[in-house]
Amino acid sequence: MSKTTWQSHWHKHPGVRSGDELSLGERSADRMRNMMGSWPFVFGFFAVMIVWALTNTFFLEHVLHHKAFDPYPYILLNLFLSMMAGVQAAALLIAAKRADSISSQVALHTATNTDDIKTLVQENTILTAQVKKATDLLEEIHLHVSNIGRKVGADTGRFSPGETPSPGN
């Protein structure tokens, strides 16, 4: 499985700024969100806690006989987890703020496109009405010409190309 399955694809949307258009803080927020919101981060976090507990409980406590730097209730680990929770709360707020920014950029892009499409539909409706009017007028002209041909005679209005029609023709 490739790493791209965990990454977001907002940068491909035409209405969202990306790459060099982003500030350093926005790029950092995107990287932090992509890293901390991934399964490798969760599994790595659990692995560090398990290694901490095993090192302090079994290796340092039993092998080196009571030389553990953070014995069983793991008070130091608890302190680090509490500090990390505070930092992660701020990180979540930063990531949420960035997600809101992306969502607002997509919404503005969609609103602009919707307005453009409405304008095009109105213009298309006007053009369609003009074409209908011209078609109706052309049909009426055809009807008049065919009626003139029936009234005057079968040869009325017929002449060879390049020939000037005569009043009797």
N, C-alpha and C positions, 0 to 999 in steps of 0.2 A: 504494500500500500504506500502511495506516495505522500509526501508532506503537503501537497497542494489541497488535499481533501479537508484539511483543517483551516485553511486560509479563507478569508472572505474574498469576494469578487466584486466589491463595490467600485473598485478602481476602474473597472471596465465600463461602467455606466457613463454615458456621454454627459450627464448633468452633474457628475461628482468630480470635484477637483482631486488630482492625484499626483504622485511623483514630486517634481520640483515645485508644483503649485502649493504644496502643503508647507506649513511652518514646521519647525523642529519639534515643537510640542505635539502637533497633530500626528507627525510620523511616529514619535515615541509612543503616543497613546495607541496608535494602530498596532505597533509591534508588541506592546505590553498586553493588549487585549488578545492578540493572536497567540501569544506565548502562554499567558496565565489562564486562558480559557481553553486549554487543550488537554487531552488525555495524557500525553507524555509528562506534562507538568504535574498532574494529579498523581500519577504513578511514581514520579521522581520524588515528590513530596512525601508520599507514604514510605518510600524506600529510605529516605533520610531519617524519618522518625523511627523506623524499625532498626536501622543500623545504630542509631543513637541508643535505643533501648537495649539492644543486644550487646553493644560495646560496654555500656555502663553496668548492665546486670550480670552478664555471663563472663565476659573477658576481664574487665577490670576488677569486678567484685570477687569473682570466684578464682580466677587464674592468678591475679596479682594480690589477692587477699586484702580486700577493703581499701583499695586505692582508687575507687571510682570518683571522677570529678563531679558527677551528678547522680547520686544514688537514687534508689527506687521512686520515690514519688516524682522524680524528675522535675524538680522545681525550676532549674535553669531552662530546661526544654519548655516548660510551661510559660516561663517569662518570654522566651523567644517566640513562641506561638502567639502569645498575646500581642507582642509588638508587631508581628507579621499580620495579625488580623487587623490591627489599626492601619497599617500601610495598605493592605488589600482593600479595605473599605474606601480609602482615598482613590486607589487604583480603579475600583469599580465605578466610582463617581466620575472619574476622568474618562473612562471608557464609555459610560452612559452619555456623557456630554458630547463625546465625539460621535457616537451613534446618532444622537439627536441632530447634530450638525449634518451628518450624511443624509439622514431622513429628510431634513428641511431642504437640502440641495436637490434631492430627487423630487420632492413635492413641487418646488419652484420650477424645475425642468418640466415636470408633467403639466403644471398649470400653463406654462408658456406654450407648450406643444398643443394643449387643448384649445387655447385661444387662437393659435395659428390655424388649427384644423377647423374651428368654427368659422373663421374668416374665409378659408378656402371653400367650405361648404356653402356659405352665403354667396360667394362669387360664382361658384359652380351653378347654384340655383338660378342666379340672374342670367348667366350665359345660357343655361338650358331653356329658360323662358324666352330669351331672344331667338334662339335656334327654332323653338316651337313656333314663334310668331312669324319668322322668316319662312319656315316650312309651310305654314298655313297660307301665307301670302303667295308663295310659289304654287301651291295647289290651286288657289283661286285663279291665278294667272293662267295655269294650264287649262282649267275649266273654261275660262273666257275664250282662250285661243281655240279650243276644240269646238265651242259653240259657234264662233265666228266661221270656222271652216265648214260646219254643217249648214249654216244659213246662206253663205255666198256661193259655195260650190266646192267640189272636191279638189280643184286645182288652186284655190286661193291660198296664197302664202307659200307656194312652192316655186323655187327658182334654183338654178344651179350655183355651185360655189363660185365666187368671184363675179357673178352676174349681179347687176343692180336690179332690184325688183321694180317692176313697173306698177303704176297705180292700178291697173286692171288685173294684175297678177296677184 
